[in-house]
C-alpha cells in the first residue's frame, strides 16, 4: 500500500543512513585519536583497567625521577670517597717515608696535613641537591625504589643509603698503620655505596621495562587497529552513499503518487 502520510521506505532508509553515519563517526574518531576506547561509554571494563594502568604509570614516572635523584646523590658520594681513598693511600706512603731515616719529617708532615685537609674539603663538597652523605653528622638517606600496587597496603618502596663521616676518617690516623685501618673503613663505605649504586641502576632499568610493559598492556586494551579501521571507513563511506541514494529513491514514491492526479 502507498500512502502520502507514511513513507515506510523512507523511514527505513533514514534509520539505516542514521546508523551508518553513527558508525562512520565512531570510525573517524578512532582513526583521528588512534584509540578504540576513549571514554567509559566505549567499554567500561577496558576503560577502567586502562585508567588504573595509566595512574600506575604516572606513579612509576615519579619513581624514575626519584631513582635518578638517588643515583646522582650516591654517585657523587662514591666518586668523592673513591678519590679520598687514593689520597689516603698517598698519606700512608708519606707516613712510611716519614719513619725512614734521613727524610725531612717536617716537610712530610706538612704534606700530610695538606692531604688530610684535601680529604676534608672533598667530604664537605660532595653535595648533590643539598644532600651530602660524607660530611660530619651526615644522616642516612632514603631512595625511592618502586611502587607496590598490589596487596592490602599499596605504596612507595624505598632503600636506605648509609652515610659515612669522611671528614673524621683520618683525624686519629697518625701512623702508617692507623691510616691503613682508616683506608679499610673507607673501602668498606665505598663498597656499600657501590652496592647501592648497582641496586639503583638495576631498579631503574626494571622500572623502565615495567613502564614499557604497562604501555603495551594499555595499547592492547584501548588502541585501535588502524588497518581494520581504514578498511571499515572505506566500507562505511560506500554504505553512506548508498543510503543517501536509497533515501532519495524512497522519497520519490510520494512524487509518483502525485503524478497519478495530474491531467
RAQUI-V590427 format. One line per field, one symbol per residue. psi: psi as a letter, one per 30 degrees, with the letter a starting at -180 (. if undefined). burial: 1 if it has 9 or more other C-alpha atoms within 8 Angstrom, else 0. A space follows every 10 residues. Layout:
psi: ???
burial: ???
This chain:
psi: kkkfejieee eeeeeeeeee eeeeeeeeee eefgkfjfle fejeeeeeee eeeeeeeeef eeeeeeeeee eeeeeeeeee eeeeeeeeee eeeeeeeefk kfljeeeeee eeeeeeeeee eeeffikkhg kkfflkgklk kkkkfakjfa afikakkllk jklkifegeg egjgleeeee eeeeeeeeee eeeeeeeeee eeeeeeeeee eeeeeeeeee efkkjeeeee eeeeeeeeee eeeeeeeeee ffeeeeeeff gk.
burial: 0000001001 0011011001 1011001111 1001111001 0111011101 0011011011 0011011101 1111111101 1101101110 1111111100 0000000110 0100110011 1111011100 0111100101 1011111100 0001011100 1111111111 0010110111 0110011011 0111011001 1011001100 1001000100 1111000011 0110011011 0011011101 1001001000 000
